[in-house]
């Protein structure tokens, strides 16, 4: 019974994790984060549910020389993946919030999905963070950055500008960059607007906490060393996007500069 109790706890934890990664799918959120999370938590649930057959299989495999090699290589790969994910997570946490020390900077709000002419929940949270900062620092100006997708009725930049103006931010404090289609273009094109309009060249990025690390990497690649302000992200979608960022950051670190 004691051994069974030990298995029940990790089984329940794995099942909860499985639900967390599945739950955003009905909301239209499905990416590599969901896929990997479902695969991992589903596999762990299966292992803990059938613990005795699983351990017997591992013992049998280990008794075979080829099986021993396979298990050893698999263990090394899994350990390397865990270590890499932990290291990336440390950098993500570090980059999540690095606010500017003064008002000599320009806010750049990175775009996100626009739904029926209104900001999606994630974009709204970014805008609320920008609004709060702009309200408290009246000398700071902002560039709202994001083009128009094929399924969007207006550019993300226009939607963001309308939202901030509607909440009381003076229109002359907001500059639109409405041509970009990626984070890299957000940064590049926003930088061009900042230069042409004579705005402070120091940049503060406003995006989700999980996205700050990769956005900062992209910024530094084009010569920008930004500060960061993060919008609130609903807890139940953080795991999905956090795992997705592991792959995005690893990909960019290896291939992004080529």
Protein Blocks (a to p, Z undefined) as FASTA:
>chain_A
ZZmmmmmmmmmmmmmmmmmmmmmmmnopacfklmmmmmmmmmmmmmmmmmmlmmmmmmmm
mmpmklmmmmmmmmmmmmmmmmmmmmmmmmmmmmmpccdfbfcbcddddddddeehiacf
klmmmmmmmmmmmmmmmkbccdddddddfkbcbdfklmmmmmmmmnopafklpccdfkbc
bfklmmmmmmmmmmmnopafbdcddddfklmmmmmmmmmmnopacddddddddfklmmmm
mmmmmmmmmmmmmmmmZZ
